[in-house]
Amino acid sequence: MSSSRRTRTTFQRFIESEAAGGVVLMVSAALGLAMANSPLAPDYEAMLHAPIGGLDLLHWINDGLMTFFFLLVGLEIKREMVEGQLDTWPQRALPLIAALGGMLVPALIFMAVNFPHPENWRGWAVPTATDIAFALGVLALVGSRVPTSLKVFLTSLAIIDDLGAILIIAIVYASDLSFVALAVTAVFAATLYWLNRRGETRPLPYILLGVMLWAAMLFSGIHATLAGVILALMIPINHTSDGKTSLLHSMERGLSKWVAYLVLPIFGFANAGVSIASTGHMSLFSPLGLGIIAGLFLGKQFGVLAAVFLARQGRVGALPAGASWRHIYGVAALCGIGFTMSLFIGLLAFTDPEKQAVLKLAVLVGSLLSALAGALTLLTTDLVKSKPAG
């Protein structure tokens, strides 16, 4: 099997796994929301805040379990950049431009709504994220009505979007930096790089150093989950001399279902469960809530669509084969499904319980509106004559 054929197979497997996992994520998030607004709410809260080894369960989920999600994201980014759909600049151009537009416009909309409220400015990045599992889950429900090239485009765009979110988390939301812990982190990262350069292909050394890297980052002031991304970038991608699958491909294949069917659903169940009453005096339609909803629902679709249109006018990048402008609008709307990354960034931005409750509800509403708009657009594409985008 050729390298391009093998890469294509891996890419298709990734799409199918994430799409199915998106459905599980939707169900788990709905269950968490239902429990938080039911007579079981006290038990739900008690469970999440049960102390385990010095941290509560919610902390272990958000800082520990989600490291596996970031590890998988890092592996996917590296694979796509090295040998996948993003391995050349012409292939990266359109998803990159679309992702930048889809991050810039929501941030501007959020700041425009919240400019008179400086206490909300830290939330500017909340509506900039796209949830790849949710978006592909909705796209999967559309089925054969969309060309495969559109699924590839959405996945590539979301991967670049994830990279942007990772950079935002590392740069913007770092706090109380410990230079001693950062130095220890640098030593572990350098050791991982040395293992890669010397051709180490056994997983155990990388796993042990990855755990120590995570522990060091937990005290560094940079979010500990980013240890997963650093570890991923150090995992060798070259196939072994005896023809065996590379460590990166093996780890990605092994992690994908665990993340899709366990890690993300647990995160969704734990973080989507917000009581309507917990918003206190703040309303979902306060500047914070409106900025997030408008950023996700309006900013994402307009930003992505405008960026693709400008790229087309400038003849930069290749448009998805067989896709119409209606298809591209549908995908642009799906990019407003922020859920996982938006919630993650929001919880870093705000510690106030009322603001966290508002942002959770706003992310859910903005993501739901985007999902409905994207799904309805793509489901009715065959009923409406649309000019090919190319």
Residue, then its C-alpha position, 0 to 999 in steps of 0.5 A: m500500500s502506498s504512503s498516500r493511500r495509507t494516509r488517506t485510509t487513516f484520514q477516513r478512519f479518523i473522520e468516521s471515528e470522530a463523527a460517531g463519537g460526536v453523537v456520543l458527546m451530544v448525548s453525554a452533554a444532554l445528560g449532564l445538562a438534564m441532571a444539573n436541572s433535576p432533583l439529582a443536581p446535588d448528587y451531580e455536584a457532589m460527585l464532580h467535587a469529590p476529593i481524589g488525591g488532593l484534587d476534586l474529580l472535575h479537576w482531574i477530568n479537565d486537567g488530567l483526562m483532557t490531556f489525552f484529548f490534547l495528545l490526540v489533537g497534537l498527533e493529528i496535527k503532526r500527521e496532517m502537517v507531515e504526510g496528510q491533507l496539510d502536508t503542502w502549502p497549497q493544501r494548507a492555504l484554504p483551510l488556514i485562511a478559513a480558520l483564521g477568518g473563523m477565529l478573527v471575526p468571532a473575537l471581534i464580534f465578542m469584543a464589540v458587544n463587550f467593549p463597555h465591560p472590561e471584566n468580560w474581555r478575558g472571554w474573547a477567545v471563547p467563540t473562536a473555537t470549533d469542536i471537531a467531534f461535534a461538527l463531524g457528528v452533525l456532518a455524519l447525520v447529513g450522510s451522502r448529501v455532501p461530497t467527501s472533499l467537504k468532510v476533508f475540508l472541515t476536518s482540515l479547517a478544524i485541525i488548524d482551528d485546534l492549533g490556534a486554540i492551543l496557542i491561545i491557551a498557552i499564550v493568553y491563559a498562562s498565569d502565575l508562572s513558576f520559572v522553576a517548574l518551567a525549567v523542569t518542563a523544558v528539561f523533560a521536553a528536551t529529553l523527549y526531543w533527544l529520544n526522537r532524534r536518536g530514533e527511539t520507537r518504544p512507547l514506554p520511554y515517551i509515556l513515562l517522560g510524558v507523565m513527568l512532563w504533565a506533572a511539571m506543567l501542572f505547577s508551571g502556570i501553563h495549563a497541564t493539558l498542553a503537555g499532551v501536545i508537546l508529547a505528541l510533537m515528539i512522537p516519531i512519525n517515520h515508519t520503522s526499518d522493518g516496515k512496521t507502523s510508526l509509533l505516531h500512527s499506532m498511538e493515534r489509532g489506539l487513542s482515537k476511540w478512547v478519546a471519542y467514546l470516553v474522554l470527550p463524553i466524560f468532559g461533556f457530561a461534567n462541564a455541560g451540566v449547568s443549572i439555569a438557576s446558577t446564573g444568578h442575576m446574570s442573564l443569558f442575554s447579558p453582554l457576556g452571553l450575547g457576545i459568545i452566542a453571536g460570535l459562535f453563530l454569526g461570527k464563525q459562519f461569516g468569518v469562514l465564508a468571507a475568508v473562503f470567498l476572498a481566497r477564491q477571489g485571490r485564487v489562493g488554495a483549491l476549493p473542495a471538489g464538487a462543492s457548491w457555495r451552499h455546501i461551503y456555507g453549511v460547513a461554515a455554520l457547522c464551524g460555530i459548534g464550539f462546545t469542547m474547546s469553547l467550554f475549555i477556554g471559557l473555564l480558563a478565562f473565568t473563575d466566577p461561578e455565575k460567569q461560568a454558568v452564563l458562558k456554558l449556556a451561551v456556548l450550548v445555545g450558540s453551538l446548537l444554533s450553528a448545528l441546526a443552521g449547518a444541518l438544515t442548509l446541507l440537508t436541503t442542498d439537493l432541493v435548491k439549485s446552487k452554483p458550484a464554488g469552483 
